[in-house]
Amino acid sequence: MTLATLKLLAQQAAAATDAAAANDVLGRAAAIASDESLPASREVAMALINVAGALVPLGAPGGVEELFHAVQRMLVAAGGALVDDQLLIWHNLGVLYRQHGANDLCNQTLALVGQLAETWNGPLQPHGAGVFLEQGLTYRRNGQTEPMLTMLRQVHRQRSSDATPPAERLVWLTFYAPLLLEAQRPDEALPLLSQGAALARQLGEAQSEVHLLNTHATFALSRSDVDAALAALERALPLIDATPALAHSRMAAAVLHNLVAARLNAAEPSRYAEALAHSERVIDLLRRLGQADSGDFAQALYQHAVLIEYLGDWVGAARGYAAAAAVHGVDADAATDWLSLGGRAWFEAGEFDAASDCYLAAVRRRLSAPAPAV
């Protein structure tokens, strides 16, 4: 009966739209928490946490704080409390303190979460990992990389365990591995990208597999590791072609764009015709996707022009460089460089007037660019 009552109170607290309704729920929950005739149990304590957490937005702050402290006392009396339960209390208290401007108390409470994240190597339940995740994402929004990673490594321990269903593990790896790359932790990220891609293949999740492979390839290209990039992209391409939902997507365009870049960086003339076909597919995809005014589209036109030049078509290359430079919103420095390349291509084709026009356009673009900030 008590658990059913507390479940109803949690629903009423979540539905409350004013302080009066919230405080009515708070009074009834506090009466249950202080009822000495009620045997202390973890189940009742956790149900009270749910009520108290729902009361944070509108409940009287002192009363809500005391309700959380009553829950702590009940957990001690009942025995068998999990570290996750304490994490949940600290997290809710931190939110309560922050909401009411008690910044010192908020910082002290969240510091307890941080201390535990640095030292805890025991088991974690989903609700404890959820506290670490939320705190880690807060640190990410604030640009605090190291504390973010401390929190998320704890989440990773829980989410990567065998107790976590494979589909949930895949969702986590798809989020966490790219985030590690963003945080400049490739030694941690790359094995997880590989694990995630293998798990996605096992589960038949083509979209996740392609995403992870392309993430790996993008990183490899940033480090000039062309072989690793090509290995990942050549696994991704057949998946795109075999999956209707991917074949005409932005992801397909991203993979093909990276594949063209990798082929150009590999400097294998025998593969340029193949790369040109991929390049034309990227351009067509971006047009179909309404991206003809994007930087990605300009870059795709530039890649196409480079390949045409390498295949000996100077006139086609000149026109391609000019088309790339003319895309609305393209980076001014890139446009200037591409116009200069267009001028060179016209010169090589013997079209000297066109070459002169292109070079002059590049000069005008350079002169019209804003001066760099001092």
BELSUL-V603496 format. One line per field, one symbol per residue. ss: DSSP state (A for helix, B for strand, O for the rest). phi: phi as a letter, one per 40 degrees, with the letter a starting at -180 (. if undefined). psi: psi as a letter, one per 20 degrees, with the letter a starting at -180 (. if undefined). Layout:
ss: ???
phi: ???
psi: ???
This chain:
ss: OAAAAAAAAAAAAAAOOOAAAAAAAAAAAAAAAOOOOOOOOAAAAAAAAAAAAAAOOOOOAAAAAAAAAAAAAAAAAAOOOOAAAAAAAAAAAAAAAAAOOOAAAAAAAAAAAAAAAAAOOOOOOAAAAAAAAAAAAAAAAOOOAAAAAAAAAAAAAAAOOOOOOAAAAAAAAAAAAAAAAAOOOAAAAAAAAAAAAAAAAAAOOAAAAAAAAAAAAAAAAAOOOAAAAAAAAAAAAAAAAAOAAAAOOAAAAAAAAAAAAAAAAAOOAAAAAAAAAAAAAAAAAAAAOOOOOOAAAAAAAAAAAAAAAAOOOAAAAAAAAAAAAOOOOOOAAAAAAAAAAAAAAAAAOOOAAAAAAAAAAAAAAAAAOOOOOO
phi: .cccccccccccccccbacccccccdccccccccccccccacccccccdccccccdcbcddcccdccccccdccccccggccdcccdccdcccccdcccbgcccccccccccccccccbcbccbcdccccccccccccccccgbcccdcdccccccdcccccccddccdcdccccccccccdcgbcccccccccdccccccccgccccccdccccccccdccbgccccccccccccccccccbdccdbbcccccccdcccccccccfbdcbccccccccccccccccccgbcbcccccccccdccccccccgcccccdccccccccccgcdccccccccccccccccccgcccccccccccccccccccccccc
psi: ggggghgghgghghipirhggghgggghhhhghjoiipppqhggghhhgggghiighiqpghggghgghhgghggghhrjqqhhghghggghggggghhjjmhghghgghhhggghhhhpjaqqrhhghhghgghghghghjkngghghgghhgghgghjriipqghhgggghhggghhhghjlmhhhgghhggggggggghikngggggggghgggggghhjknhghghgghihhghgghiohihhkrhgghgghghgggghghilnhijhgghgggghhgggghghjkkijrhhgghghgggggggghjjnhghgghggggghippjqpgggggghhghgggghghijnhghggggghhggggghiqqqqp.
